[in-house]
Amino acid sequence: MADYAVGANDKNLLAAAGLLDGRNATTLEMERSNGRFARLLEHVRGNLTRRHSVTELAEFCCKSPRHFARVFRAEMGITPAKAVERLRLEAAHAALESGARSDQLSARA
């Protein structure tokens, strides 16, 4: 496989997501969490190609979907869906930084 530098389109997408420097406020908020959702976030990181519904995430945390969504948003500052999206963007960013081509990333999803 040939070396691949992050292209202009890739950089634009990452910049729009606030990930060009590898960090963003949402990530920092998620890292500062008191650990209440740490196990859940690790589960999502390990299963990024799966669909994650609020119901499935709530079941993982042993909560009702409504209560889970409300507590997650209050503690993390973002919705569960937005957190999953951010984790996927971070993984894509890391893969691009390590030399993966953007067409290979989309094939994985």
DALIN-V341613 format. One record per residue. N is the residue number from 0. RES is the residue in one small letter. SS is DSSP state (H for helix, E for strand, L for the rest). BURIAL is b if it has 16 or more other C-alpha atoms within 10 Angstrom, else e. Layout:
# DALIN-V341613
N,RES,SS,BURIAL ; N,RES,SS,BURIAL
This chain:
# DALIN-V341613
0,m,L,e ; 1,a,L,e ; 2,d,L,e ; 3,y,L,e ; 4,a,L,e ; 5,v,L,b ; 6,g,L,e ; 7,a,H,e ; 8,n,H,e ; 9,d,H,b ; 10,k,H,e ; 11,n,H,e ; 12,l,H,e ; 13,l,H,b ; 14,a,H,e ; 15,a,H,e ; 16,a,L,e ; 17,g,L,b ; 18,l,L,b ; 19,l,L,b ; 20,d,L,e ; 21,g,L,e ; 22,r,L,e ; 23,n,L,e ; 24,a,H,e ; 25,t,H,b ; 26,t,H,b ; 27,l,H,e ; 28,e,H,e ; 29,m,H,b ; 30,e,H,e ; 31,r,H,e ; 32,s,L,e ; 33,n,L,e ; 34,g,L,e ; 35,r,L,e ; 36,f,L,b ; 37,a,H,e ; 38,r,H,e ; 39,l,H,e ; 40,l,H,b ; 41,e,H,e ; 42,h,H,e ; 43,v,H,b ; 44,r,H,e ; 45,g,H,e ; 46,n,L,e ; 47,l,L,b ; 48,t,L,e ; 49,r,L,e ; 50,r,L,e ; 51,h,L,e ; 52,s,L,e ; 53,v,H,b ; 54,t,H,e ; 55,e,H,e ; 56,l,H,b ; 57,a,H,b ; 58,e,H,e ; 59,f,H,e ; 60,c,L,e ; 61,c,L,e ; 62,k,L,e ; 63,s,L,e ; 64,p,H,b ; 65,r,H,e ; 66,h,H,e ; 67,f,H,b ; 68,a,H,b ; 69,r,H,e ; 70,v,H,e ; 71,f,H,b ; 72,r,H,e ; 73,a,H,e ; 74,e,H,b ; 75,m,H,b ; 76,g,L,e ; 77,i,L,b ; 78,t,L,b ; 79,p,H,b ; 80,a,H,e ; 81,k,H,e ; 82,a,H,b ; 83,v,H,b ; 84,e,H,e ; 85,r,H,b ; 86,l,H,b ; 87,r,H,b ; 88,l,H,b ; 89,e,H,b ; 90,a,H,e ; 91,a,H,b ; 92,h,H,b ; 93,a,H,e ; 94,a,H,e ; 95,l,H,b ; 96,e,H,e ; 97,s,L,e ; 98,g,L,e ; 99,a,L,b ; 100,r,L,b ; 101,s,H,b ; 102,d,H,e ; 103,q,H,e ; 104,l,H,e ; 105,s,H,e ; 106,a,H,e ; 107,r,H,e ; 108,a,L,e
